[in-house]
Amino acid sequence: MELMLEQMPIVIQSLNVGFLQTLKLFFVTLLGAVPLGLVIAFGSMSRFKPLGYFTKVVVWIIRGTPLMIQLLIIYYFPGLVFGKPVWGGGESGRFLAASVSFIFNYACYFSEIYRGGIQSVPVGQEEAGLVLGMTRSQIFFKVTLLQMVKRIVPPMSNEIITLVKDTSLARIIALQEIIWAGQAFMKGSQGISGAIWPMFFTAVYYLIFSGILTVLLGRLEKKLDYFR
């Protein structure tokens, strides 16, 4: 116990650094995937059939293969093709590759949620808007979008909570996120070796962050109750 208390400041500092990387990956993914998912949703619903089929195939491939494989392919494959690393070296290069992988993966999942939300709005409302002289873009932003948001908050919330835990997969390309930091003390790091208890602390970080997000997303869902 005394040894654990002595090692505590070292472990907490290392976990804080790893958790900061996890937070960065989480927010960068959301920032990129939320708008990109809407673009992909429009592509899959496009009346131009080649674009619609192509988009649906891409979404099917991304959703049907593990994110871990996508991380490995995106990080290593371009370097093998061009004979040199395209993401740059060091931690920043790995973070960039991980960000691209996560953004594209989650954008494809979000696109299906968007598509379901848009298609759940009665077609009659669009027809009524057209009769009133509104353009399709006006109908989408003033009629469809607001109702869609209410419908997609629960499934989007589930995906966002899943994203918190999925960030741990980035360690497959040696991105030093929080689980990497905790696992390092089992293998030997900063004079500490064979210590498994830091892994329990990483779980606490995830639980607290997921709990905060659950509360915030729950409040958002309640504020949108007026769409019922």
GIPEKA-V686590 format. One record per backbone hydrogen bond with DSSP energy under -1.0 kcal/mol. CO is the residue of the C=O (numbers start at 1). NH is the residue of the N-H. E is the energy in kcal/mol with one decimal. If there is no record, write none. Layout:
# GIPEKA-V686590
co=[CO	CO]
nh=[NH	NH]
e=[E	E]
This chain:
# GIPEKA-V686590
co=[1	2	3	4	7	8	9	10	11	12	13	14	15	16	17	18	19	20	21	22	23	24	25	26	27	28	29	30	32	33	34	35	36	37	38	39	40	41	43	47	48	49	50	51	52	53	54	55	56	57	58	59	60	66	67	68	69	70	71	72	73	76	77	78	79	90	91	92	93	94	95	96	97	98	99	100	101	102	103	104	105	106	107	108	109	110	111	112	113	114	115	118	122	123	124	125	126	127	128	129	130	135	136	137	138	139	139	140	143	144	145	146	147	148	149	152	153	154	155	156	157	158	159	160	161	162	163	165	166	167	168	169	170	170	171	175	177	178	179	180	183	183	184	185	186	189	192	196	197	198	199	200	201	202	203	204	205	206	207	208	209	210	211	212	213	214	215	216	217	218	219	220	222	224	225]
nh=[5	6	7	8	11	12	13	14	15	16	17	18	19	20	21	22	23	24	25	26	27	28	29	30	31	32	33	34	36	37	38	39	40	41	42	43	44	45	46	49	52	53	54	55	56	57	58	59	60	61	62	63	64	70	71	72	73	74	75	76	77	80	81	82	83	94	95	96	97	98	99	100	101	102	103	104	105	106	107	108	109	110	111	112	113	114	115	116	117	118	119	121	125	127	128	129	130	131	132	134	133	139	140	141	142	143	144	145	147	148	149	150	151	152	153	156	157	158	159	160	161	162	163	164	165	166	167	168	169	170	171	172	173	175	174	177	181	182	183	184	186	187	188	195	194	192	189	199	201	202	203	204	205	206	207	208	209	210	211	212	213	214	215	216	217	218	219	220	221	222	223	224	225	227	228]
e=[-2.3	-1.9	-2.0	-1.3	-2.3	-2.9	-2.0	-2.0	-2.8	-2.4	-1.7	-2.2	-2.9	-2.0	-1.5	-1.9	-2.8	-2.2	-2.3	-2.3	-2.6	-2.4	-2.0	-2.1	-2.6	-1.8	-3.3	-2.1	-1.6	-2.5	-1.0	-1.8	-2.5	-2.1	-2.1	-1.9	-2.4	-1.5	-1.0	-1.2	-2.0	-3.0	-2.4	-2.5	-2.1	-2.2	-2.3	-2.5	-2.2	-2.4	-2.5	-2.6	-1.4	-1.7	-2.4	-2.0	-2.6	-2.7	-2.1	-2.6	-2.0	-1.7	-2.1	-2.7	-1.3	-1.7	-2.4	-2.1	-2.2	-2.5	-2.5	-2.2	-2.2	-2.7	-2.8	-2.2	-2.2	-2.8	-2.2	-1.6	-1.4	-3.0	-2.2	-1.2	-1.4	-3.0	-2.7	-2.2	-2.3	-2.9	-2.5	-1.1	-1.4	-2.0	-2.4	-1.9	-2.2	-2.0	-1.7	-2.6	-1.2	-2.4	-2.2	-2.4	-2.5	-1.9	-2.3	-3.8	-1.1	-2.6	-2.4	-1.1	-1.3	-2.1	-1.2	-2.6	-2.6	-1.8	-1.9	-2.4	-2.3	-2.1	-2.1	-1.4	-1.1	-2.5	-1.5	-1.5	-2.3	-1.6	-1.4	-2.1	-1.5	-1.6	-1.9	-2.1	-2.0	-2.4	-2.9	-1.5	-1.5	-1.3	-2.3	-1.9	-1.3	-1.9	-3.0	-1.7	-1.1	-1.6	-1.4	-1.3	-1.9	-2.0	-2.5	-2.6	-2.4	-2.8	-2.3	-2.3	-2.2	-2.4	-2.0	-2.4	-2.9	-1.9	-2.1	-2.0	-2.1	-1.8	-2.0	-1.1	-1.5	-1.7	-2.1]
